[in-house]
Amino acid sequence: MPLTPSATRELLASLGHNPKRFLGQNFLVDGNIVRKSLELAQIAPSDTVVEIGPGLGTLTNALLETGAHVYAVEKDTTLHAHLASTLAPKHPQTFHLIHGDALDHPLAGLDSALQPFSHSAPSIKVVANLPYAISTPWMDAILSGPLPERMVLMLQQEAAQRYTAGPGTKQYSAISIFLQNAYDIAPGHKVSAACFYPRPDIESYLLHLVRKPRPFIFATETKAAIRACFQQRRKQLGALLRDRLPDGARGDWFDYLATEGQFTPKSRPEEIPPELWTHFPANPPPQTRT
C-alpha cells in the first residue's frame, strides 16, 4: 500500500530528503490510483515493465508484487540509494534499477538491448509517474522506437491534453501527431492533486496508450520539419514550405492533401489531421512496423 502523507513526510525526513520541485518529486499517496495504474496496464506476472522515476517505490513495490520484471531509472541519488537498499534485496531477480537520467535511458536500460532487433517492443509496458519537465522530451525519445506495447503515464493534465489533442484545437501540436500515429488513446483516469505529497498546484491524468497494430515512426529530420511548421502554426502551409521543400515535392503533398481532405496551400499546420502528416515529403519511405 502507498504511504500516507504523514508516513511519507516521516520517511523523507529519515532520509534527510526534501522533495525537489525541479525533478517533479510529488509522491503518490493514494492506493486506488496505484491499483488503477496496474489495472489499466493489464500487468501480468510474465510482463516486463519500465518505470521512470520510482521515487520512494510505492508504484514499484505494487508492480513487483504482481511478479512482473521491473526496470527502473532514478536520477535522484538519495532515492536511488533508498530503493537499492530496500526493494532490490527483496526482489533480486525481478527488480533492475539504474541510477541515471530518463532522457539518457528512456526505457531504463532496456533500450540498447532492444534497438538492434525491432522498432517495437512487444512484451514491454511502461507504467510511470512522469516528471513534467521531462515528459515531452522523454515521449519524443520513446516515439523514436522501440515502441512499448502499452503505456500508462501519470502526467499533468495539460500535457495529456496536448498529446491527445485533435486538429483545430490550440493544444494540437507536433507531439500530438507523432504520438497519435504510433498509439491509440484508450480511456484513462483523472487524478486529483490530493493524491500526492507534496500536493501539486495542478490536476493530473493517467494517460493510457496502446500501440497501434501498424504504428508509424517519423524520421528525426521529418520531426524537426513538422515542429518548425508548428512554430508558426497560424501561417499558411504554402508560405511555410516555399523555401523548405522542392517545388515537385511540395506540389505532390498539396495534391495528396486536396484528395484526402480538401486542404490547400492556404491551410494551416494546425488544421491537418495526424495521419496525413505521415505523407509529409521530408519523410523517407514510411517506417511502418508490425
N, C-alpha and C positions, 0 to 999 in steps of 0.2 A: 504494500500500500504506500502511496505517497506520504511524505512527511507533512504534518500540519504546518501552518505558518510559524507557530511558536517553536516547534521542533526544528524547522528549517533554520530559524534565527539562531537557535542554540548550536546546531551543527556548524553553521558558518562561523559562529563565534569561537567554537572549539578549534576550528581550522585556522583561525585568525584571518578570515577572508571576508572582505566587503564586496558585495556584488558589483561588478564592473559594467556600468551603463554602456560603454563603447563596445563591449562584447555581447551586449544584449542578454545579460545574465538575469533573466526572470524565471525563477524555478517553479515548476508545476507542482501544485499542492492539492489537486482535485483528482481523486481516484476514478471518477466517472469519465473524465477526459482521457486518462490513461487507457481505460478499458475501451473507450470509443475508438481510440487510435489503433489499437490492436484488432478490433472488430473490422474497421474499415480496410485495414491492410490484409485481413484474412491470414493472419500469421499462423503457420503450422510448424510442427517440430522439425521438419526437413528444410525449412527455409533458411536462406542466408539474408540477413538484414543489415543494412547500413544505418548507423545513427550519427548525426552531426552534432557535436557539442553536447555530450551526455551530461555534463554538469555534475550534480550530486548523485546521479544514477537512478532516479525514480523510474523513468521510462525504460532505461537499460535493464534494470532488475526485472521488470514485468516481461520484457522481451525474452530475457534469458530463462525465466520460469516456464515459458512455453516449450523450451527445448530447442529453440532456434539458435543458429550460429550468428553472433552479433559482432560486426566490425564497426568500431567507433573511433572517431578522431576528436581529440580535445586539445584546444590551444592553451588554455589556462594551466600554468604549471602546478598550482596548488590543487586544483580539481583533478587534474590528471593523476597526481600522486595519491589523492584520496581514492580514486577508482582503482588504481593499481594495487593498493593495499587492502581494499575491501572486497570488491566484486571479482577481481581477477583470480585470487586464490580460491574462491568458491566455485568458479566456473573455468578451470584451466583449459578445458578442451573446446569450449564454445565461445569464450569472450576474447576478442582480439582487439586490443587497444593500442593506438599510436598517439604520440604527442606531436602535434603539428597544426598547421593551418588547413582548414577545409578547402580553401581555394587551391592549395597545392595538392590536396588529396581528396577530391570531391566524392570518391567512393571509399574513403577511409582505408586506403592501401590496396584495395582490390583492383584499382584502375590498371596498373601495369600488367597484371596477370591476365586481364580480360581483353585489352585493346588489340593484341595481335590476332585474336581469333574472330571477333564479331563486334558489330556495332550495336547489337542487342545483348542484353544480359538476362536470359530467360528466367533464371531462378532467383534473381536478386530483387529485393524490395528495399525501399528507403522509408524509414519512419523517423521523423526528426522535428525538433523544435528549432527552427532556423533563426539565427540572429538576423535582425532586419538589415543590418549594414552589409551583410554578405549575400542576402537572399537572391538578388538578381544576378550578380556575377557567378555565384555557385550554380544557379539554374542554367545559366548560359553554358557553363562547363559541362554540366550533365547532358545538355541537349546537343553537345558535340559527339556524344556516344562514348562508351557503350550505354545503352538505354535500359535502366531497370524496368521490370515488368509492371511494377505498381509503386506509387509513392503516396504517402500520407504525411503532409507537411504542415506544421503549425507555423502560421505566418501572420504578420499584421494584416488586418482586413483590407487595407489599402493595396498591399502587394497582391493579395489573392484576387482582388477586383481587376487589377492591371493584367494579370496573367490570363484571366478568363474573359476579358472584355471583347466585345464584338465590334465590327466596323461601324463607324459613325458615332462612336462614343469618345469622350475625352480621355478615357483610360486606355483605349486601344493603342498599341504601340508595337515596336518590333518584337519585343519578347512575347507578346500575345501571339504573334504569327509563328514564331519558332516553336513555342510550346504546343499550340493547337494543331500543328501539323505532325507532331510526334505522339501526342497523348489525347485521349478522350477525357473529358471532365465528368467525373462521377459525383453523385451527391456527397457533400461534405458536411461540416458541422460548425456552427458559430460557437465561439468560446469567449466567455466573459473575462474581463480584466481581473475579477475576483478569484480566478483560478490560479493566479500566480503570486509569488512573493519574490522580490518586491512587486507590488501591484503596478503594472504599466499604465501609461496615460491613454492607451488606445485599446480597442477591442481586437480580438484575434479570430482566426478562422482555420479550421482543419481542411486543407485543400486535398482532395482525393483525385489522383490521376492514374489512369490505366493506359498502358501503352497500346497504340493502335495496331491492328493486325499487320499493316504495312506502313510503318512510320517513315516520315521524311526527315532527313537530317540536312540542314543547309551547310554549304561550304563556308569556311571562315570569311573569305573575301565577299561572298554574297551577303552574309550577315552584316558586314561593315557597310555595304552599299545600301541595304534596306534601312539600317539605322540612320544613315546620312539622309535618306528621304524623309524620315520621321522627325529629324531635327528641324525641318521646315514643313511640317505636316499640313499646313493650310495652303501651301504653294501648289500650283498645278503640276502634274507629273510631266507634261511636255516640257515645261521650263526647267524642272528639276533634272531631267535626264538629257537635256540637249547637249551638254558637254561631257556627260558621263558615259554615254553609250554610242556606238556607231549607228549611223542612220538606219542601216538594214535591221540590226538587232532591235533598235527602238521601235521601228515600224512593225516588225513581226509581233512584238509584245503587245502593242496597241491593237493590232488586228485580233490577236487572241483575246484581249480584254473586251473588245467590242463584241466578239462572238459569244463569249461566256457570260457577260453581264452588262452589255451595252455601255461599258465605260469608254471614255475618250481621253485624249491628251489633256483635256481640261479637268479631268477627275483629279482628286487629291489623294495622297497616300492613305489617309485615314478612312477612305471610302472603299478600298479594295479588300475583299474577303481574304482570310488567311490562305485558303487553298490555291488562290490564283497567284500568290507570290511564289509558289513552287516552280512557276514557269518564268520567273524573272530572268532575263537573259544573261545576267552575270553568273548564273549557275553553270557548272559543268554538267554532264549527264546526271539525271536525278539519282540521288542516293537513297533509293527505296530499299528498306530492309525487311526481311521476313523473320 
